[in-house]
Amino acid sequence: MIDLEAERALTPGCSDQVFLDSAGSSLPTTTTLEAVIGHLRREAEIGGYRAAAERSEDLARLPSSIGRLLGCDADLIALTDSATRAWSLFVTALDWQAGDRILICGNEYASNAIALLQRARITGCTVEIVPTAADGDVDLDALATMLDERVRLVSLVHVATNSGHVSRVREVVELAHGVGALVLLDACQSVGQLHVDVAALGVDALSATGRKWLRAPRGTGFLYVRRDVLAGLEPLAADLRGGAWTTPDTYELRPDASRFELWEHDVAGRLGLKDAVDHLLELGIVEVERVVRARAAELRAGLATVPGVELRDLGPDLGALVTFTIGGTEPDRVKAALLGSGVTVSVSGAGSTLLDMQARGLDAVVRASPHYFVSPGQIAQAVGAVERVAVS
Ligand SMILES: Cc1ncc(COP(=O)(O)O)c(C=O)c1O
């Protein structure tokens, strides 16, 4: 059981506001904050290289902490500075040929789509959209008919940025693997919120960020690559961290996922990420998922009773991104009004998930994303604040 009061005491940022933006950038614990600031102070005292050397053991253990969280070996994790970086490192490491096909799904994230359209323009591969079923998930029958041996990659978003909907991953992976296609899972909104086990899901690669559900500093992220896939991948531009200059005209890539890493990085950020992941491991991700889902369900149930509020999450399996609109009120105005009542939410615009938002005729939705440190009382407070906005 998570000790709510202890967790809230460790999270000063949650005491004077109802913080419902862990899908944007969550609140760190005081220990994570101290890990970052303490290291920056140490860098100022003795210089960045000596300061990093002092923490080399902790830094070396970060990939195993992430591996424990995802259920994989440490050498399959590459540390990056964002989820998008991790995602594009994988995509650009594939040897694209004209005629190769890439499939994206209805909840695709804008940055991924842009990067794939760029690949298509540069290499002559194609990007095609898999239809969405009535329940908001990938239409598996349509996917099955689209798949053939020219499909190299299926890009799937685990939890979209604009909805609590949790995608069926295993079924997509089984179909894609049937024709030899790879599946890259954007788990930016699921890692830290849900129990994500890469072996059980069977994905070939996964990207995630630190700053959202992991409660780690901004500028942190990571890539997981399945062992069988890793050996064939050539990073677009490796440096002396990812490879070794062995003779004047040769180099060797590292055998593991660190081939994707760059030598220079934010050491303080990584120490913060380590602290945040270790904290989550202590709490237990299964328990965190249980509490987070419960808070989101309480919030949805409360919002469903407010006249004028329309919940916008679709599907049978909903995580903790609770999205809604209020009649004709602009989501940005709702966000500002809620902030005035001490409730922090964000807005997800059509540009981030174009396919889904266009299909549903939406310009923007309000997104409220409670983590486990939000108390049931605060959820009720948030519902009350939404009620006041809805009647105003
Ligand atoms: C589903 C999804 N994928 C990718 C990203 C991009 O993450 P980052 O900004 O850390 O690169 C986001 C950010 O909101 C997201 O919600």
The ligand as an ORCA input file, in Angstrom:
! r2SCAN-3c Opt
* xyz 0 1
  C       2.266     10.163    -26.579
  C       3.464     11.054    -26.570
  N       4.535     10.717    -27.298
  C       5.648     11.481    -27.342
  C       5.731     12.644    -26.626
  C       6.987     13.468    -26.728
  O       7.736     13.359    -25.570
  P       9.030     14.286    -25.375
  O       8.513     15.684    -25.432
  O       9.568     13.896    -24.043
  O       9.953     14.020    -26.464
  C       4.636     13.068    -25.863
  C       4.688     14.324    -25.123
  O       3.727     14.848    -24.636
  C       3.480     12.236    -25.822
  O       2.411     12.570    -25.097
*
